[in-house]
Every structure is written in structure tokens, then in C-alpha cells.
């Protein structure tokens, strides 16, 4: 039961993080359209790192 709870919380946090990254990336491109490529690259890397948290949570749950 505890493994499921921490995986769910990690997934929730990851989803919120990716949503905030997307929101701020869209806002940044709106302010400076010329930097869209650099902003997109940073947003993709940050989203991948935020989603990686869920994989750590799953790995830790398997060890229990």
C-alpha cells in the first residue's frame, strides 16, 4: 500500500511540474519569439527530468 501511495504522489508531482514547465515555456515564447528554439530545448529537458522522478519511485517500490 505504501508503495502505491508514493508512486501516486510522485506521478502527481511530475504532472504538476510538467504542466508548469509547459505554461512558463509558452509564456516565455510569447515574450520573446526569437528564442523559441532555446526555450523549447530547455522545456523538453526539464520535462524529461521531472518525469524521471516517477521511474525512481517505481524502482524504489519494487525494492520493498
KENU-220907 format. One record per atom (N, C-alpha, C, CB): residue in three letters; residue number from 1; atom name; x, y, z. Coordinates in Angstrom, 1 decimal, always signed. Glycine has a CB too. Layout:
ATOM type seq atom     xx     yy     zz
ATOM  ala NUM   CA      X      Y      Z
...
***
This chain:
ATOM type seq atom     xx     yy     zz
ATOM  unk   1    N   +0.8   -1.2   +0.0
ATOM  unk   1   CA   +0.0   +0.0   +0.0
ATOM  unk   1    C   +0.9   +1.3   +0.0
ATOM  unk   1   CB   -0.9   +0.0   +1.2
ATOM  unk   2    N   +1.9   +1.3   +0.8
ATOM  unk   2   CA   +2.7   +2.5   +0.9
ATOM  unk   2    C   +3.5   +2.7   -0.4
ATOM  unk   2   CB   +3.7   +2.4   +2.0
ATOM  unk   3    N   +3.8   +1.6   -1.2
ATOM  unk   3   CA   +4.5   +1.8   -2.4
ATOM  unk   3    C   +3.6   +2.5   -3.5
ATOM  unk   3   CB   +4.9   +0.4   -3.0
ATOM  unk   4    N   +2.3   +2.1   -3.4
ATOM  unk   4   CA   +1.4   +2.7   -4.3
ATOM  unk   4    C   +1.2   +4.2   -4.0
ATOM  unk   4   CB   +0.0   +2.0   -4.3
ATOM  unk   5    N   +1.2   +4.5   -2.8
ATOM  unk   5   CA   +0.9   +5.9   -2.4
ATOM  unk   5    C   +2.1   +6.8   -2.9
ATOM  unk   5   CB   +0.8   +6.0   -0.9
ATOM  unk   6    N   +3.3   +6.3   -2.6
ATOM  unk   6   CA   +4.4   +7.2   -3.0
ATOM  unk   6    C   +4.6   +7.3   -4.6
ATOM  unk   6   CB   +5.7   +6.8   -2.4
ATOM  unk   7    N   +4.2   +6.2   -5.3
ATOM  unk   7   CA   +4.2   +6.3   -6.7
ATOM  unk   7    C   +3.2   +7.3   -7.2
ATOM  unk   7   CB   +4.0   +4.9   -7.4
ATOM  unk   8    N   +2.0   +7.2   -6.6
ATOM  unk   8   CA   +0.9   +8.2   -7.0
ATOM  unk   8    C   +1.3   +9.6   -6.7
ATOM  unk   8   CB   -0.3   +7.8   -6.2
ATOM  unk   9    N   +2.0   +9.9   -5.6
ATOM  unk   9   CA   +2.4  +11.2   -5.2
ATOM  unk   9    C   +3.5  +11.7   -6.2
ATOM  unk   9   CB   +2.9  +11.3   -3.8
ATOM  unk  10    N   +4.4  +10.8   -6.5
ATOM  unk  10   CA   +5.5  +11.1   -7.5
ATOM  unk  10    C   +4.9  +11.5   -8.9
ATOM  unk  10   CB   +6.5  +10.0   -7.6
ATOM  unk  11    N   +3.9  +10.7   -9.3
ATOM  unk  11   CA   +3.2  +10.9  -10.6
ATOM  unk  11    C   +2.4  +12.3  -10.5
ATOM  unk  11   CB   +2.3   +9.8  -10.9
ATOM  unk  12    N   +1.8  +12.6   -9.4
ATOM  unk  12   CA   +1.1  +13.8   -9.3
ATOM  unk  12    C   +2.1  +15.0   -9.4
ATOM  unk  12   CB   +0.3  +13.9   -8.0
ATOM  unk  13    N   +3.1  +14.9   -8.6
ATOM  unk  13   CA   +4.1  +16.0   -8.6
ATOM  unk  13    C   +4.8  +16.1  -10.0
ATOM  unk  13   CB   +5.2  +15.7   -7.6
ATOM  unk  14    N   +5.0  +15.0  -10.7
ATOM  unk  14   CA   +5.6  +15.1  -12.0
ATOM  unk  14    C   +4.6  +15.8  -13.0
ATOM  unk  14   CB   +6.0  +13.7  -12.5
ATOM  unk  15    N   +3.4  +15.4  -12.9
ATOM  unk  15   CA   +2.4  +16.0  -13.8
ATOM  unk  15    C   +2.2  +17.5  -13.6
ATOM  unk  15   CB   +1.0  +15.3  -13.6
ATOM  unk  16    N   +2.3  +17.9  -12.3
ATOM  unk  16   CA   +2.2  +19.3  -12.0
ATOM  unk  16    C   +3.5  +20.1  -12.5
ATOM  unk  16   CB   +2.1  +19.6  -10.5
ATOM  unk  17    N   +4.6  +19.4  -12.3
ATOM  unk  17   CA   +5.8  +20.0  -12.8
ATOM  unk  17    C   +5.9  +20.2  -14.3
ATOM  unk  17   CB   +7.0  +19.2  -12.4
ATOM  unk  18    N   +5.5  +19.2  -15.0
ATOM  unk  18   CA   +5.4  +19.3  -16.5
ATOM  unk  18    C   +4.4  +20.3  -16.9
ATOM  unk  18   CB   +5.1  +17.9  -17.1
ATOM  unk  19    N   +3.3  +20.4  -16.3
ATOM  unk  19   CA   +2.3  +21.4  -16.6
ATOM  unk  19    C   +2.9  +22.9  -16.4
ATOM  unk  19   CB   +1.1  +21.3  -15.8
ATOM  unk  20    N   +3.6  +23.0  -15.3
ATOM  unk  20   CA   +4.2  +24.4  -15.0
ATOM  unk  20    C   +5.3  +24.7  -16.0
ATOM  unk  20   CB   +4.7  +24.4  -13.6
ATOM  unk  21    N   +6.1  +23.7  -16.4
ATOM  unk  21   CA   +7.1  +23.9  -17.4
ATOM  unk  21    C   +6.5  +24.3  -18.7
ATOM  unk  21   CB   +8.0  +22.6  -17.6
ATOM  unk  22    N   +5.5  +23.6  -19.1
ATOM  unk  22   CA   +4.8  +24.0  -20.4
ATOM  unk  22    C   +4.2  +25.4  -20.3
ATOM  unk  22   CB   +3.7  +23.0  -20.7
ATOM  unk  23    N   +3.6  +25.7  -19.2
ATOM  unk  23   CA   +3.0  +27.0  -19.1
ATOM  unk  23    C   +4.0  +28.1  -19.2
ATOM  unk  23   CB   +2.2  +27.1  -17.7
ATOM  unk  24    N   +5.1  +28.0  -18.4
ATOM  unk  24   CA   +6.1  +29.0  -18.4
ATOM  unk  24    C   +6.9  +29.1  -19.8
ATOM  unk  24   CB   +7.1  +28.8  -17.3
ATOM  unk  25    N   +7.0  +27.9  -20.4
ATOM  unk  25   CA   +7.7  +27.9  -21.7
ATOM  unk  25    C   +6.8  +28.7  -22.8
ATOM  unk  25   CB   +7.9  +26.5  -22.2
ATOM  unk  26    N   +5.5  +28.4  -22.7
ATOM  unk  26   CA   +4.6  +29.2  -23.6
ATOM  unk  26    C   +4.6  +30.7  -23.3
ATOM  unk  26   CB   +3.2  +28.6  -23.5
ATOM  unk  27    N   +4.7  +31.0  -22.1
ATOM  unk  27   CA   +4.8  +32.4  -21.7
ATOM  unk  27    C   +6.1  +33.1  -22.2
ATOM  unk  27   CB   +4.6  +32.6  -20.2
ATOM  unk  28    N   +7.2  +32.3  -22.0
ATOM  unk  28   CA   +8.5  +32.8  -22.5
ATOM  unk  28    C   +8.5  +33.0  -24.0
ATOM  unk  28   CB   +9.6  +31.9  -22.0
ATOM  unk  29    N   +8.0  +32.1  -24.7
ATOM  unk  29   CA   +8.0  +32.2  -26.2
ATOM  unk  29    C   +7.1  +33.4  -26.6
ATOM  unk  29   CB   +7.5  +30.9  -26.9
ATOM  unk  30    N   +6.0  +33.6  -25.9
ATOM  unk  30   CA   +5.2  +34.8  -26.1
ATOM  unk  30    C   +5.9  +36.1  -25.9
ATOM  unk  30   CB   +3.9  +34.7  -25.3
ATOM  unk  31    N   +6.8  +36.1  -24.9
ATOM  unk  31   CA   +7.5  +37.3  -24.7
ATOM  unk  31    C   +8.7  +37.5  -25.6
ATOM  unk  31   CB   +8.0  +37.3  -23.2
ATOM  unk  32    N   +9.3  +36.4  -26.0
ATOM  unk  32   CA  +10.5  +36.5  -26.9
ATOM  unk  32    C  +10.4  +35.4  -27.9
ATOM  unk  32   CB  +11.8  +36.4  -26.1
ATOM  unk  33    N   +9.7  +35.6  -29.0
ATOM  unk  33   CA   +9.5  +34.6  -30.1
ATOM  unk  33    C  +10.9  +34.2  -30.7
ATOM  unk  33   CB   +8.6  +35.0  -31.1
ATOM  unk  34    N  +11.8  +35.0  -30.7
ATOM  unk  34   CA  +13.1  +34.7  -31.3
ATOM  unk  34    C  +13.9  +33.6  -30.6
ATOM  unk  34   CB  +13.9  +36.0  -31.4
ATOM  unk  35    N  +13.6  +33.4  -29.4
ATOM  unk  35   CA  +14.3  +32.4  -28.6
ATOM  unk  35    C  +13.5  +31.1  -28.4
ATOM  unk  35   CB  +14.6  +33.0  -27.2
ATOM  unk  36    N  +12.6  +30.9  -29.3
ATOM  unk  36   CA  +11.7  +29.7  -29.2
ATOM  unk  36    C  +12.5  +28.4  -29.2
ATOM  unk  36   CB  +10.7  +29.7  -30.3
ATOM  unk  37    N  +13.5  +28.3  -30.0
ATOM  unk  37   CA  +14.3  +27.1  -30.1
ATOM  unk  37    C  +15.0  +26.7  -28.8
ATOM  unk  37   CB  +15.3  +27.2  -31.3
ATOM  unk  38    N  +15.6  +27.7  -28.3
ATOM  unk  38   CA  +16.3  +27.5  -27.0
ATOM  unk  38    C  +15.4  +27.2  -25.9
ATOM  unk  38   CB  +17.2  +28.7  -26.6
ATOM  unk  39    N  +14.2  +27.9  -25.8
ATOM  unk  39   CA  +13.2  +27.7  -24.8
ATOM  unk  39    C  +12.6  +26.3  -24.9
ATOM  unk  39   CB  +12.1  +28.7  -24.9
ATOM  unk  40    N  +12.4  +25.8  -26.2
ATOM  unk  40   CA  +11.8  +24.5  -26.4
ATOM  unk  40    C  +12.8  +23.4  -25.9
ATOM  unk  40   CB  +11.5  +24.3  -27.9
ATOM  unk  41    N  +14.1  +23.6  -26.2
ATOM  unk  41   CA  +15.1  +22.6  -25.8
ATOM  unk  41    C  +15.1  +22.5  -24.3
ATOM  unk  41   CB  +16.5  +23.0  -26.3
ATOM  unk  42    N  +15.1  +23.7  -23.6
ATOM  unk  42   CA  +15.2  +23.6  -22.1
ATOM  unk  42    C  +13.9  +23.0  -21.5
ATOM  unk  42   CB  +15.4  +25.0  -21.6
ATOM  unk  43    N  +12.8  +23.3  -22.2
ATOM  unk  43   CA  +11.5  +22.8  -21.7
ATOM  unk  43    C  +11.4  +21.3  -21.8
ATOM  unk  43   CB  +10.3  +23.4  -22.4
ATOM  unk  44    N  +11.9  +20.7  -22.9
ATOM  unk  44   CA  +11.9  +19.3  -23.1
ATOM  unk  44    C  +12.9  +18.6  -22.1
ATOM  unk  44   CB  +12.4  +19.0  -24.6
ATOM  unk  45    N  +14.0  +19.2  -21.9
ATOM  unk  45   CA  +15.0  +18.6  -21.0
ATOM  unk  45    C  +14.4  +18.6  -19.6
ATOM  unk  45   CB  +16.3  +19.3  -21.0
ATOM  unk  46    N  +13.8  +19.7  -19.2
ATOM  unk  46   CA  +13.2  +19.9  -17.8
ATOM  unk  46    C  +12.0  +18.9  -17.6
ATOM  unk  46   CB  +12.8  +21.3  -17.6
ATOM  unk  47    N  +11.2  +18.7  -18.7
ATOM  unk  47   CA  +10.1  +17.8  -18.6
ATOM  unk  47    C  +10.6  +16.4  -18.4
ATOM  unk  47   CB   +9.2  +17.9  -19.8
ATOM  unk  48    N  +11.6  +16.0  -19.2
ATOM  unk  48   CA  +12.2  +14.7  -19.0
ATOM  unk  48    C  +12.7  +14.4  -17.6
ATOM  unk  48   CB  +13.3  +14.4  -20.1
ATOM  unk  49    N  +13.4  +15.4  -17.1
ATOM  unk  49   CA  +13.9  +15.2  -15.7
ATOM  unk  49    C  +12.7  +15.1  -14.7
ATOM  unk  49   CB  +14.8  +16.4  -15.3
ATOM  unk  50    N  +11.7  +15.9  -14.9
ATOM  unk  50   CA  +10.5  +15.9  -14.0
ATOM  unk  50    C   +9.8  +14.5  -14.1
ATOM  unk  50   CB   +9.6  +17.0  -14.3
ATOM  unk  51    N   +9.7  +14.0  -15.3
ATOM  unk  51   CA   +9.1  +12.7  -15.4
ATOM  unk  51    C  +10.0  +11.5  -14.9
ATOM  unk  51   CB   +8.7  +12.4  -16.9
ATOM  unk  52    N  +11.2  +11.7  -14.9
ATOM  unk  52   CA  +12.2  +10.7  -14.4
ATOM  unk  52    C  +11.9  +10.4  -12.9
ATOM  unk  52   CB  +13.6  +11.1  -14.5
ATOM  unk  53    N  +11.3  +11.3  -12.2
ATOM  unk  53   CA  +11.0  +11.1  -10.8
ATOM  unk  53    C  +10.1   +9.9  -10.6
ATOM  unk  53   CB  +10.4  +12.3  -10.1
ATOM  unk  54    N   +9.2   +9.7  -11.5
ATOM  unk  54   CA   +8.2   +8.6  -11.4
ATOM  unk  54    C   +9.0   +7.3  -11.5
ATOM  unk  54   CB   +7.1   +8.7  -12.5
ATOM  unk  55    N   +9.9   +7.2  -12.4
ATOM  unk  55   CA  +10.7   +6.0  -12.6
ATOM  unk  55    C  +11.5   +5.6  -11.3
ATOM  unk  55   CB  +11.6   +6.1  -13.8
ATOM  unk  56    N  +12.0   +6.7  -10.7
ATOM  unk  56   CA  +12.7   +6.4   -9.4
ATOM  unk  56    C  +11.7   +5.9   -8.4
ATOM  unk  56   CB  +13.4   +7.7   -8.9
ATOM  unk  57    N  +10.5   +6.4   -8.3
ATOM  unk  57   CA   +9.5   +6.0   -7.4
ATOM  unk  57    C   +9.1   +4.5   -7.7
ATOM  unk  57   CB   +8.3   +6.9   -7.4
ATOM  unk  58    N   +9.0   +4.2   -8.9
ATOM  unk  58   CA   +8.6   +2.8   -9.3
ATOM  unk  58    C   +9.8   +1.8   -8.9
ATOM  unk  58   CB   +8.3   +2.7  -10.8
ATOM  unk  59    N  +11.0   +2.2   -9.2
ATOM  unk  59   CA  +12.2   +1.4   -8.8
ATOM  unk  59    C  +12.2   +1.2   -7.3
ATOM  unk  59   CB  +13.4   +2.1   -9.3
ATOM  unk  60    N  +12.0   +2.2   -6.5
ATOM  unk  60   CA  +12.0   +2.1   -5.1
ATOM  unk  60    C  +10.9   +1.2   -4.6
ATOM  unk  60   CB  +12.0   +3.5   -4.4
ATOM  unk  61    N   +9.7   +1.3   -5.2
ATOM  unk  61   CA   +8.6   +0.4   -4.8
ATOM  unk  61    C   +8.9   -1.0   -5.1
ATOM  unk  61   CB   +7.3   +0.9   -5.5
ATOM  unk  62    N   +9.6   -1.3   -6.1
ATOM  unk  62   CA   +9.9   -2.7   -6.4
ATOM  unk  62    C  +10.9   -3.3   -5.4
ATOM  unk  62   CB  +10.5   -2.9   -7.8
ATOM  unk  63    N  +11.7   -2.5   -4.8
ATOM  unk  63   CA  +12.7   -3.0   -3.9
ATOM  unk  63    C  +12.1   -3.3   -2.5
ATOM  unk  63   CB  +13.7   -1.9   -3.7
ATOM  unk  64    N  +10.9   -2.9   -2.3
ATOM  unk  64   CA  +10.2   -3.2   -1.0
ATOM  unk  64    C   +9.6   -4.5   -0.9
ATOM  unk  64   CB   +9.2   -2.1   -0.6
***
